[in-house]
Amino acid sequence: MHNIEKNLETVRERIARYAQAYQRSPQDITLLAVSKTKPVTDIEIALAAGQRDFGENYVQEAEQKILAMQGKTISWHYIGPIQSNKTRRISELFDWVHSVDRYKIARRLSEQRPSELPALNILLQVNIENEPSKSGIAVDEILALAQKIAELPRVRLRGLMAIPAVHDDFDQQREPLARMFQAYRQLQQHCRDCDTLSMGMSADMQAAIAEGATLVRIGTAIFGPRAPVKNIES
Ligand SMILES: *Cc1c(COP(=O)(O)O)cnc(C)c1O
C-alpha cells in the first residue's frame, strides 16, 4: 500500500475515534485533503483511495492540477489568501472558497462565477485570535458581512473558517476553536444554508473535532511534510 493510502486510512480512523469520543457522528465531519505543493500523482492516489475533497492555496498551481483532473468527481476548495485580481480564476475553477474576508471579494466572486456552474460555496475567514499578521474578520463583524453577502446571487454562504495560532497544549488549542463554534452557532440563527465550520489541521484536528468542526483541512498527515514554499505568489 502506498504511504498516502495508509495515511488516509489513519486520518479517517482518527476522525472516527475523536468523533466517538466527543459524541459526534463521523459522517458530520468532512475530510478535506490539502494538496498544496504536492503533485497530481499524489492527488490521483488519494482519489483512488476514495478521497473526494481537495484543498489548494495557490491559484496558478491549483489551475494546473484542476485542469489535469478534469472530469473526475472532485470538489476543489480554495483555502489560500485572495487577491482581487485572482477572483475570476478562483470563481471559474473552484467549488468552495474558505478564505473570504471582505465584501469586495465576495461581490467579485459572485459577479464572475460562470453562469453554467452552481453558485459558489463560500466561508468567511475569521481571525479568531486577532493576530495582526493574519487575514480574517473579527467575530463581531460576521453578521453584518453575512447579511450583505446574502444579497449576492452567485455565491452561497455556507459558514466559517479559521486558522488559529499554533498552540502545543491541547486546552490552549481548544479555547479559540470553542469561540469559533459559538460564532458559528450564532451565524446559523441568521443563515439557513450555514452548515460548515472549517477548522482543524494536522496538528489540532482532535481539538477541532472536540469543538464542533464539520470540516478538517489536513495536509501533512496525508501527504507528508511539504518543502518550504519558494514562490508565495498565488
Ligand atoms: C496548508 C494548510 C492546511 C493544512 O495544514 P497541515 O498542517 O499540513 O495539515 C490547512 N489549512 C490551510 C488554510 C492551509 O494553508
The ligand as a Gaussian input file, in Angstrom:
#p B3LYP/6-31G(d) Opt

LIG

0 1
 C       -1.595000      24.198000       4.496000
 C       -2.922000      24.430000       5.119000
 C       -3.600000      23.403000       5.813000
 C       -3.007000      22.030000       6.045000
 O       -2.027000      22.101000       7.029000
 P       -1.304000      20.788000       7.621000
 O       -0.694000      21.270000       8.876000
 O       -0.309000      20.351000       6.612000
 O       -2.362000      19.768000       7.862000
 C       -4.854000      23.685000       6.305000
 N       -5.443000      24.890000       6.147000
 C       -4.819000      25.892000       5.495000
 C       -5.506000      27.197000       5.362000
 C       -3.545000      25.699000       4.980000
 O       -2.938000      26.724000       4.353000

